[in-house]
Structure formats: C-alpha cells, structure tokens
Amino acid sequence: MTEPNRFQKLVAEAKKNIQQITPEEAVQEVGRGAATLIDVREKDDWSAGRARGAKHLTRGEVELEIEEQAPDLDQRIICYCGGGSRSALVAESLQKMGYRNVRSMAGGFRAWKAAGLPVE
C-alpha cells in the first residue's frame, strides 16, 4: 500500500475538522430551502453538468465571494466538488472564516450522479 501524498494528507486532516453529508441528505435540505449548495469545481466541470440548484464558486474564489452568497454565518452551506476532497478543504476554510453550519458532501458530484439525483 502506498503512502498518501501531501494533498491526501491535507484532505484527511480537513475531514477530521468538518462534518460531511450524503448526497441524499443534501438534496433534501436544498429542496426544503434549508441549505445553500455550493459547487467548488472549475468552470469547465460546472459547464458540463452540476447538481440542480447549486451555485458556483470555484475553490479559488469561494473565500472571496462567499459573503455575497451567504452573508449569515449560521446559514447552512453544503459544498461539493468532483469527489469530496476539495470541498472538504473549502468547508474547513469557511469554518475558519466563522461559518458555523458548513458541510462537505461526501463523494462529491460523482456520488450525486451515482445516486440518480437531479442534474442540470
């Protein structure tokens, strides 16, 4: 078994500090209007397809732009990426910024699609 690389170690450490949510839980919360779903993937990924109802803020811009999308620090925010690694890093970063109700979607967009959840 190979040793995890630095990125994998960083993600594993972030996942210790955040809470994850399943795609099924995420779609229910977003459907009830109880959460804001943020896609942190790159523009090309976003253009190719996304979870229905998601807003787009790439990982590189989320910290700069999040206050416009979610000014309330208690607002439920669910982040997702392709597989759940980048969104874990974003969730941890948002928590450091003072957001108290952030989740990362386990498995990312791949898990969302595999579950047959609605896409745009």
Biotite code that builds the C-alpha atoms (Angstrom):
import biotite.structure as struc

atoms = struc.array([
    struc.Atom([0.000, 0.000, 0.000], chain_id="A", res_id=1, res_name="MET", atom_name="CA", element="C"),
    struc.Atom([1.410, 3.380, -0.987], chain_id="A", res_id=2, res_name="THR", atom_name="CA", element="C"),
    struc.Atom([1.936, 6.259, 1.374], chain_id="A", res_id=3, res_name="GLU", atom_name="CA", element="C"),
    struc.Atom([-0.639, 9.074, 0.980], chain_id="A", res_id=4, res_name="PRO", atom_name="CA", element="C"),
    struc.Atom([0.730, 12.145, -0.795], chain_id="A", res_id=5, res_name="ASN", atom_name="CA", element="C"),
    struc.Atom([0.690, 15.622, 0.775], chain_id="A", res_id=6, res_name="ARG", atom_name="CA", element="C"),
    struc.Atom([-2.652, 16.544, -0.772], chain_id="A", res_id=7, res_name="PHE", atom_name="CA", element="C"),
    struc.Atom([-4.277, 13.351, 0.512], chain_id="A", res_id=8, res_name="GLN", atom_name="CA", element="C"),
    struc.Atom([-2.862, 14.029, 3.974], chain_id="A", res_id=9, res_name="LYS", atom_name="CA", element="C"),
    struc.Atom([-4.188, 17.590, 3.880], chain_id="A", res_id=10, res_name="LEU", atom_name="CA", element="C"),
    struc.Atom([-7.657, 16.355, 2.893], chain_id="A", res_id=11, res_name="VAL", atom_name="CA", element="C"),
    struc.Atom([-7.639, 13.641, 5.573], chain_id="A", res_id=12, res_name="ALA", atom_name="CA", element="C"),
    struc.Atom([-6.758, 16.242, 8.194], chain_id="A", res_id=13, res_name="GLU", atom_name="CA", element="C"),
    struc.Atom([-9.507, 18.598, 6.962], chain_id="A", res_id=14, res_name="ALA", atom_name="CA", element="C"),
    struc.Atom([-12.079, 15.796, 7.132], chain_id="A", res_id=15, res_name="LYS", atom_name="CA", element="C"),
    struc.Atom([-11.286, 15.389, 10.837], chain_id="A", res_id=16, res_name="LYS", atom_name="CA", element="C"),
    struc.Atom([-12.358, 19.003, 11.385], chain_id="A", res_id=17, res_name="ASN", atom_name="CA", element="C"),
    struc.Atom([-15.555, 19.154, 9.328], chain_id="A", res_id=18, res_name="ILE", atom_name="CA", element="C"),
    struc.Atom([-18.874, 17.377, 9.017], chain_id="A", res_id=19, res_name="GLN", atom_name="CA", element="C"),
    struc.Atom([-19.867, 15.541, 5.873], chain_id="A", res_id=20, res_name="GLN", atom_name="CA", element="C"),
    struc.Atom([-23.328, 14.999, 4.479], chain_id="A", res_id=21, res_name="ILE", atom_name="CA", element="C"),
    struc.Atom([-24.577, 12.411, 1.988], chain_id="A", res_id=22, res_name="THR", atom_name="CA", element="C"),
    struc.Atom([-25.905, 13.483, -1.414], chain_id="A", res_id=23, res_name="PRO", atom_name="CA", element="C"),
    struc.Atom([-29.363, 12.241, -0.376], chain_id="A", res_id=24, res_name="GLU", atom_name="CA", element="C"),
    struc.Atom([-29.308, 14.417, 2.750], chain_id="A", res_id=25, res_name="GLU", atom_name="CA", element="C"),
    struc.Atom([-28.038, 17.359, 0.700], chain_id="A", res_id=26, res_name="ALA", atom_name="CA", element="C"),
    struc.Atom([-30.815, 17.152, -1.903], chain_id="A", res_id=27, res_name="VAL", atom_name="CA", element="C"),
    struc.Atom([-33.431, 17.042, 0.864], chain_id="A", res_id=28, res_name="GLN", atom_name="CA", element="C"),
    struc.Atom([-32.010, 20.103, 2.635], chain_id="A", res_id=29, res_name="GLU", atom_name="CA", element="C"),
    struc.Atom([-31.663, 22.078, -0.584], chain_id="A", res_id=30, res_name="VAL", atom_name="CA", element="C"),
    struc.Atom([-35.176, 21.067, -1.660], chain_id="A", res_id=31, res_name="GLY", atom_name="CA", element="C"),
    struc.Atom([-36.616, 22.377, 1.610], chain_id="A", res_id=32, res_name="ARG", atom_name="CA", element="C"),
    struc.Atom([-34.706, 25.633, 1.206], chain_id="A", res_id=33, res_name="GLY", atom_name="CA", element="C"),
    struc.Atom([-32.734, 24.827, 4.346], chain_id="A", res_id=34, res_name="ALA", atom_name="CA", element="C"),
    struc.Atom([-29.290, 24.993, 2.709], chain_id="A", res_id=35, res_name="ALA", atom_name="CA", element="C"),
    struc.Atom([-27.236, 26.678, 0.023], chain_id="A", res_id=36, res_name="THR", atom_name="CA", element="C"),
    struc.Atom([-25.432, 24.221, -2.240], chain_id="A", res_id=37, res_name="LEU", atom_name="CA", element="C"),
    struc.Atom([-22.056, 25.477, -3.488], chain_id="A", res_id=38, res_name="ILE", atom_name="CA", element="C"),
    struc.Atom([-20.214, 23.770, -6.357], chain_id="A", res_id=39, res_name="ASP", atom_name="CA", element="C"),
    struc.Atom([-16.480, 24.471, -5.898], chain_id="A", res_id=40, res_name="VAL", atom_name="CA", element="C"),
    struc.Atom([-15.318, 22.753, -9.105], chain_id="A", res_id=41, res_name="ARG", atom_name="CA", element="C"),
    struc.Atom([-13.726, 24.548, -12.039], chain_id="A", res_id=42, res_name="GLU", atom_name="CA", element="C"),
    struc.Atom([-15.790, 26.318, -14.713], chain_id="A", res_id=43, res_name="LYS", atom_name="CA", element="C"),
    struc.Atom([-15.389, 23.508, -17.280], chain_id="A", res_id=44, res_name="ASP", atom_name="CA", element="C"),
    struc.Atom([-16.718, 20.941, -14.790], chain_id="A", res_id=45, res_name="ASP", atom_name="CA", element="C"),
    struc.Atom([-19.619, 23.236, -13.873], chain_id="A", res_id=46, res_name="TRP", atom_name="CA", element="C"),
    struc.Atom([-20.484, 23.766, -17.542], chain_id="A", res_id=47, res_name="SER", atom_name="CA", element="C"),
    struc.Atom([-20.505, 20.014, -18.180], chain_id="A", res_id=48, res_name="ALA", atom_name="CA", element="C"),
    struc.Atom([-23.153, 19.399, -15.508], chain_id="A", res_id=49, res_name="GLY", atom_name="CA", element="C"),
    struc.Atom([-23.996, 20.183, -11.911], chain_id="A", res_id=50, res_name="ARG", atom_name="CA", element="C"),
    struc.Atom([-26.346, 19.387, -9.078], chain_id="A", res_id=51, res_name="ALA", atom_name="CA", element="C"),
    struc.Atom([-29.705, 21.057, -9.567], chain_id="A", res_id=52, res_name="ARG", atom_name="CA", element="C"),
    struc.Atom([-29.969, 24.213, -7.502], chain_id="A", res_id=53, res_name="GLY", atom_name="CA", element="C"),
    struc.Atom([-26.230, 24.653, -6.940], chain_id="A", res_id=54, res_name="ALA", atom_name="CA", element="C"),
    struc.Atom([-24.419, 27.974, -7.019], chain_id="A", res_id=55, res_name="LYS", atom_name="CA", element="C"),
    struc.Atom([-20.940, 28.134, -8.494], chain_id="A", res_id=56, res_name="HIS", atom_name="CA", element="C"),
    struc.Atom([-17.908, 29.446, -6.638], chain_id="A", res_id=57, res_name="LEU", atom_name="CA", element="C"),
    struc.Atom([-14.635, 27.796, -7.614], chain_id="A", res_id=58, res_name="THR", atom_name="CA", element="C"),
    struc.Atom([-12.296, 26.726, -4.868], chain_id="A", res_id=59, res_name="ARG", atom_name="CA", element="C"),
    struc.Atom([-10.046, 29.622, -5.839], chain_id="A", res_id=60, res_name="GLY", atom_name="CA", element="C"),
    struc.Atom([-12.751, 32.260, -5.345], chain_id="A", res_id=61, res_name="GLU", atom_name="CA", element="C"),
    struc.Atom([-15.038, 30.898, -2.642], chain_id="A", res_id=62, res_name="VAL", atom_name="CA", element="C"),
    struc.Atom([-13.383, 32.708, 0.255], chain_id="A", res_id=63, res_name="GLU", atom_name="CA", element="C"),
    struc.Atom([-13.522, 35.997, -1.676], chain_id="A", res_id=64, res_name="LEU", atom_name="CA", element="C"),
    struc.Atom([-17.137, 35.661, -2.821], chain_id="A", res_id=65, res_name="GLU", atom_name="CA", element="C"),
    struc.Atom([-18.942, 33.632, -0.137], chain_id="A", res_id=66, res_name="ILE", atom_name="CA", element="C"),
    struc.Atom([-20.146, 36.632, 1.847], chain_id="A", res_id=67, res_name="GLU", atom_name="CA", element="C"),
    struc.Atom([-22.253, 37.758, -1.120], chain_id="A", res_id=68, res_name="GLU", atom_name="CA", element="C"),
    struc.Atom([-23.850, 34.301, -1.463], chain_id="A", res_id=69, res_name="GLN", atom_name="CA", element="C"),
    struc.Atom([-24.132, 33.587, 2.267], chain_id="A", res_id=70, res_name="ALA", atom_name="CA", element="C"),
    struc.Atom([-23.848, 36.666, 4.486], chain_id="A", res_id=71, res_name="PRO", atom_name="CA", element="C"),
    struc.Atom([-25.324, 34.861, 7.531], chain_id="A", res_id=72, res_name="ASP", atom_name="CA", element="C"),
    struc.Atom([-22.626, 32.940, 9.409], chain_id="A", res_id=73, res_name="LEU", atom_name="CA", element="C"),
    struc.Atom([-25.282, 30.486, 10.650], chain_id="A", res_id=74, res_name="ASP", atom_name="CA", element="C"),
    struc.Atom([-26.660, 29.722, 7.190], chain_id="A", res_id=75, res_name="GLN", atom_name="CA", element="C"),
    struc.Atom([-26.330, 26.041, 6.215], chain_id="A", res_id=76, res_name="ARG", atom_name="CA", element="C"),
    struc.Atom([-23.801, 25.733, 3.400], chain_id="A", res_id=77, res_name="ILE", atom_name="CA", element="C"),
    struc.Atom([-23.139, 22.439, 1.642], chain_id="A", res_id=78, res_name="ILE", atom_name="CA", element="C"),
    struc.Atom([-20.027, 22.368, -0.547], chain_id="A", res_id=79, res_name="CYS", atom_name="CA", element="C"),
    struc.Atom([-19.273, 19.774, -3.185], chain_id="A", res_id=80, res_name="TYR", atom_name="CA", element="C"),
    struc.Atom([-16.604, 19.067, -5.767], chain_id="A", res_id=81, res_name="CYS", atom_name="CA", element="C"),
    struc.Atom([-15.956, 16.087, -8.017], chain_id="A", res_id=82, res_name="GLY", atom_name="CA", element="C"),
    struc.Atom([-15.166, 13.521, -5.339], chain_id="A", res_id=83, res_name="GLY", atom_name="CA", element="C"),
    struc.Atom([-15.249, 15.221, -1.945], chain_id="A", res_id=84, res_name="GLY", atom_name="CA", element="C"),
    struc.Atom([-11.639, 16.288, -1.404], chain_id="A", res_id=85, res_name="SER", atom_name="CA", element="C"),
    struc.Atom([-11.627, 19.934, -2.494], chain_id="A", res_id=86, res_name="ARG", atom_name="CA", element="C"),
    struc.Atom([-14.998, 20.528, -0.838], chain_id="A", res_id=87, res_name="SER", atom_name="CA", element="C"),
    struc.Atom([-13.586, 19.250, 2.457], chain_id="A", res_id=88, res_name="ALA", atom_name="CA", element="C"),
    struc.Atom([-10.805, 21.822, 2.213], chain_id="A", res_id=89, res_name="LEU", atom_name="CA", element="C"),
    struc.Atom([-13.320, 24.559, 1.390], chain_id="A", res_id=90, res_name="VAL", atom_name="CA", element="C"),
    struc.Atom([-15.592, 23.556, 4.275], chain_id="A", res_id=91, res_name="ALA", atom_name="CA", element="C"),
    struc.Atom([-12.672, 23.755, 6.680], chain_id="A", res_id=92, res_name="GLU", atom_name="CA", element="C"),
    struc.Atom([-11.674, 27.152, 5.285], chain_id="A", res_id=93, res_name="SER", atom_name="CA", element="C"),
    struc.Atom([-15.218, 28.522, 5.641], chain_id="A", res_id=94, res_name="LEU", atom_name="CA", element="C"),
    struc.Atom([-15.302, 27.333, 9.242], chain_id="A", res_id=95, res_name="GLN", atom_name="CA", element="C"),
    struc.Atom([-12.068, 29.244, 9.859], chain_id="A", res_id=96, res_name="LYS", atom_name="CA", element="C"),
    struc.Atom([-13.826, 32.305, 8.391], chain_id="A", res_id=97, res_name="MET", atom_name="CA", element="C"),
    struc.Atom([-16.530, 31.990, 11.052], chain_id="A", res_id=98, res_name="GLY", atom_name="CA", element="C"),
    struc.Atom([-19.228, 29.991, 9.248], chain_id="A", res_id=99, res_name="TYR", atom_name="CA", element="C"),
    struc.Atom([-20.812, 27.698, 11.811], chain_id="A", res_id=100, res_name="ARG", atom_name="CA", element="C"),
    struc.Atom([-23.060, 25.464, 9.715], chain_id="A", res_id=101, res_name="ASN", atom_name="CA", element="C"),
    struc.Atom([-20.898, 24.180, 6.842], chain_id="A", res_id=102, res_name="VAL", atom_name="CA", element="C"),
    struc.Atom([-20.901, 20.656, 5.429], chain_id="A", res_id=103, res_name="ARG", atom_name="CA", element="C"),
    struc.Atom([-18.970, 18.894, 2.690], chain_id="A", res_id=104, res_name="SER", atom_name="CA", element="C"),
    struc.Atom([-20.887, 16.475, 0.502], chain_id="A", res_id=105, res_name="MET", atom_name="CA", element="C"),
    struc.Atom([-19.271, 13.052, 0.769], chain_id="A", res_id=106, res_name="ALA", atom_name="CA", element="C"),
    struc.Atom([-18.367, 11.594, -2.608], chain_id="A", res_id=107, res_name="GLY", atom_name="CA", element="C"),
    struc.Atom([-18.968, 14.877, -4.427], chain_id="A", res_id=108, res_name="GLY", atom_name="CA", element="C"),
    struc.Atom([-20.732, 15.201, -7.752], chain_id="A", res_id=109, res_name="PHE", atom_name="CA", element="C"),
    struc.Atom([-19.807, 11.638, -8.716], chain_id="A", res_id=110, res_name="ARG", atom_name="CA", element="C"),
    struc.Atom([-21.793, 10.335, -5.726], chain_id="A", res_id=111, res_name="ALA", atom_name="CA", element="C"),
    struc.Atom([-24.668, 12.734, -6.539], chain_id="A", res_id=112, res_name="TRP", atom_name="CA", element="C"),
    struc.Atom([-24.907, 11.366, -10.102], chain_id="A", res_id=113, res_name="LYS", atom_name="CA", element="C"),
    struc.Atom([-24.485, 7.756, -8.958], chain_id="A", res_id=114, res_name="ALA", atom_name="CA", element="C"),
    struc.Atom([-27.451, 8.241, -6.612], chain_id="A", res_id=115, res_name="ALA", atom_name="CA", element="C"),
    struc.Atom([-29.566, 9.393, -9.586], chain_id="A", res_id=116, res_name="GLY", atom_name="CA", element="C"),
    struc.Atom([-30.166, 12.843, -8.100], chain_id="A", res_id=117, res_name="LEU", atom_name="CA", element="C"),
    struc.Atom([-31.254, 15.749, -10.353], chain_id="A", res_id=118, res_name="PRO", atom_name="CA", element="C"),
    struc.Atom([-28.606, 17.450, -12.504], chain_id="A", res_id=119, res_name="VAL", atom_name="CA", element="C"),
    struc.Atom([-28.586, 20.481, -14.772], chain_id="A", res_id=120, res_name="GLU", atom_name="CA", element="C"),
])
